[in-house]
Amino acid sequence: MTQPTRYFVLAKNRDMEDSAILSDPPKQIDDEMFMFDKGTSLAKWFPSDAQFPMDPDFPKARRLCDFQHNTLGLLVVSREARATLEESGCDNVEYLPISIFNHRGKLASADYAIANVLELVDGMDRERSTYENNPLIPSKIISCSKLVLREDAIPRQLRIFRLTNAPGIHIITESLKQEMEKRGLTGMLFVPIEEYDTDIF
């Protein structure tokens, strides 16, 4: 009998107070950040010279991690994190290269990318989950205190995916979690689905 897959939310580690924070997207796409919620390829739309500055309100937060902290709902990954996803068979991810600049306006790294996870999955059990819909976009949620998945709706081959009504939540399988832990990747927490709460994570 096939064992059920265990899933985790890939959440930012807020305890890393020295981690740089990215909060301002490039001006070219500032008014169109909703594009990242579509789950479609953005390679032709995304600027080739995208620059993300470290938040000036946190001048002591300068550390770069494998999963870089940001307030934009994006999955920003280092070269090592990208390699882990690619080598783990995560074929549903598109990588949009970015450059990160420090508080003095100098290049901190050009080795990062936004991991745009494609093809959203309608995998939330709406009857058993506890959540609040976005009043402006009722098809999306703005908070969730209890997340229950419909595992029969999740394609078995996916090791990372996003939910149709919560595209800012990135979910991974336990096997991918183990690969990330083996490589010692930094900047994220692995939150069991049954423990996930947007007010905490």
N, C-alpha and C positions, 0 to 999 in steps of 0.2 A: 504493500500500500504506500502510495506517495505521501511523504510528509508535507504538511502545509508550509508554505514559505513564510518566514518571519520578516516583517518590514520595520524600518526605522525612519524617522524623519531626520534629515540632515540639517541640523540647526546651528546657528552661529554660537560660538562660545563667548558669552558676554563677560566671563570672568577674566578674560585676557585684556586687562586694562591698557596694556602697552601696544595693543594691536591697532594699526592705522585704521581709520574709518574713511570710507569713500562715500560721499553723500551728494556730490554734484556731477551729473552726467555731462558729456560734451554739449555745447550749446546747439550743435546741429540737430540733436535728437531730443533736446530737453522737453519739448512739447509733445513728443510722440513716444514716451516711455511705455505707453500702453501696448506697443507693438510686441513687447516681450511676453505679454500674456496670451498671445495667439497660438503659440506652439508650432509656428511655421518658420521656414528658413528666412533669415534676415541678412544673409551674406551680401545681397545686392543693395540693401538699404543702409546697412551699418557703415559709418565712415571708416576709411582705411587708416586714418591718423587719430583715432579716438584717444583722448587724454582724460584721465581721471585724477584730480588732485586730492591729496589728503585733506581732511576737514580741518580748517584753520582754528576751529573752536576747541580742538584737542591737540595742541602743539606737542605734547609729550608722547602722544600715541603715534609711533613711527614704525613699529614692527610689521613686517610683511609675513603673512602666513600662507599656507598652501590653499586654504579656503579663506579668501580675504573678506573681512568684515565690511559690510556696506549697508546703507539704509534704503537701498533702491530695490530690494527684493530680487537681486541678481545672484547667480552662482558664479563668483569670480574665482578662477583657479590658477594656480602656479603651473609651471611646466611639469613638475613632478606629479601634481594632482591630475593634470590632463593625461599624462602618460599612464597613470593608474586606470583611469576611466577607459582609455583606448585599449589598453592591454587586457582589460577585464571584459571586453566584448560589449561595451556600451555604445552600440552603433547608432543610437537615436539621439546623439548629441552633436551639435554644431558649435565650432569654436570661433569666437569673434575676438581677434587680437586687440589688446589695449596697452597703453603705456600709463604707468602710475608715476605721478610727480609728488615730491615731498613739499613740506610747508614753505620752503624757500623757492619753489618753482623749478627745482632741478629734478632731472630724471632719476627716479628711484629704481624702476625696473621696467623693461620692455618685454618681459617674459611671461606676462599674464594674459588671460583671455576670459571672456564671458562664455560659460558653458550654457548654451541655449538648448535646453532639453526639448526635443520635438514631440509632436503628437500627444496632446493631452489625453488623460485617461479619465473617463467618467466612473471613478472607482469609489466615491464616497457613498456610504450607506446613509442616506439622508434621514431615514426614519430612526435610526439608532444613534446617530451623531448629534451633538449639541453645538449649535453654531448660530451666528447672526449674519443675515444677508446684508449686502451693501445696498443702502436705500437708493443710491443713484444707479447702480448696476445690479439689479436683483439676481442675476445669474451668477454673481460672484459673492463670496463671503468675506467679511471683514474681521471676524474672530471665530475661534473654535475652542471650546473647552473640553470637548470629548470627540475624538476622531475614531470612527469605525469604518473599515474598508469592506467593499464588496469584492472579495478576492477572486470570485469567478469572473469578474469584469476586467481583471488585470491580466494582460498577455503574459504568459509564463516566461517568455524570453526576455522580458524587460528587467534590467537590474537597477535602473534608475528611471523615475518618471515623475510627472506632475499631475495634479488633479485639475479637471476641467473647470470646476468652480473655485479652485484655490491654486492658481498657477504659481504663486509665490512659495508654495510648500513643495520641497524636493524630497522624494521618498526613495529609499534604496533597500535592496535586499540584505539579509544578514551576511550572505557570502561576499557581497561587495564591501560591506562594513569591515569584514575580517581582512580583506585585501588592503583597505585603507589603513587599518591598524597595524598590519604587518609592515607597511612602508613608513609608519610613523608620521603620517600627515598631520598637519596642525591647523587650528583655527575653527574646528567644528565640534559639535556634540552629536552623538548618536542617541536619539530619543526614541524609546519604544513607542509604537503607535498608541498603545493604551495609556501612555503617560503624557502624551502631547497636549499642550495647552498654550495658545498664543499669548496669553497674559504672562506666561513664565518664559517661554522660549521665543 
